[in-house]
Amino acid sequence: MLYFSPRGGPSLVNDKMMITLMELAFRTARNGLFCTAELAHARPTWESWIVVAAKRRAVFTMYLFSSVYNTDRLLPNFVADEMRGVYAPGNKALWEAEDRETWSKEYDRFMLRWEDGMLEISELWRSAETGSAERRERIERWVQSADEFGMTIFGTHNWRTASNSTAYLLPHISSTSKILDIGCGPGSISVDFASRAPQGNVTGIEYVPDPLDQARELASSKGLTNIEFRVGDIHSLDFPDNTFDIVHVHQVLQHIADPVKALQEMRRVVKPGGIVAARESSVMTWYPENKGIGAWLDITTRMAKAKGGNPHPGRLIHVWAEQAGFEQSRIQKSTGSWCFSTPEERQYWGGSMGARARSSGFAKTALEEGFATKEELESISDGWKEFVDAEQGWFGLLHGEILCRK
């Protein structure tokens, strides 16, 4: 219904429907997404595996549609924490097995490949471990046997575009700009950059090679010849000094271990007078006062820090840039924001947050790792319901943006 809503006409999907679908997905995620044998690293029955694997795919599909809807409405997307602990889609040979005997043999081979534990869906998203040798090896091992559905999951963040993610940078792109897009994924932003710089060129880099084939196909489908994609590490960029007019990164610095080192590398490869651009989430605020929402923010922040990240660093990125060698007078700071204030917006935002506090990867991790008690999570859920029902309620989310001149 989302895809076939008439252009310019009434949408067949609304916020309330999306909330209902997400709550169904989160409730499903609470039960029935694992076989007992899987958790013991043993072979389940063929029938039980089919049931739980199909359920996992249904939840992943719900995530995909939620991602599409959120991006279309210029709303934030939720990634790793929502699926943390759930296994990534099973390999192609398991789904293509035509009988029980074939499936059993393939599953035994599958277990031998994953003696260190099956890949979780959250490992595909950026985190403090992104780019490490161990994470890269696990992802590449999974991709070798992933089916088309798995690769679709891997490429979900291709809904980002230059228009909805880099408005602060677009006025500085000329027809001849030479641009480096770090963390390009499947290339949606990179390709938009290339179309805006027809006499220039764009290089997109990603920490693993797998999404780059999709990026190349996207560029080819648009007839672009001024763009290339390659594997690269933001902490050690494989380019000479003073190579690019613009070096861009979007919502990546918060997930890496050393953002200052990354900005130093970005500064090194940009030309004198060129621009290093970064955008990261920052501050949240709301009305009326709500202890449940306050507890939610505290817990999510502590969880992110415990995983080695730098949660909501938008207010710090200009400081990191100065530590990386940029003069403060040559750092242009701006913000982007979301605001949820209408009844529909409050229902969307507060309803989804409340559902996550009741049953989601976030709730599971918070309980298992001691960040919150069941009673605290229930209080958080109640707090979000109060926000939804508050006629004067609103919630704001601020993003920090910087343009740094070398």
Secondary structure by P-SEA (a helix, b strand, c coil): ccccccccccccccaaaaaaaaaaaaaaaacccccccccccccccaaaaaaaaaaaaaaaaaaaaaaaaaaaacbbbbcccccccccccccccccccccaaaaaaaaaaaaaacccccccccccccccccccaaaaaaaaaaaacccaaaaaaaaccccccccccccccccccccccbbbbccccccaaaaaaaaaccccbbbbbcccccaaaaaaaaaaaaccccbbbbbbbccccccccccccbbbbcccccccccaaaaaaaaaaaccccbbbbbbbbbbbbbccccaaaaaaaaaaaaaaaaacccccccccaaaaaaaaccccccccccccccccccaaaaaaaaaaaaaaacccaaaaaaaaaccccaaaaaaaaaaaaaaaacccbbbbbbbbbbbbcc
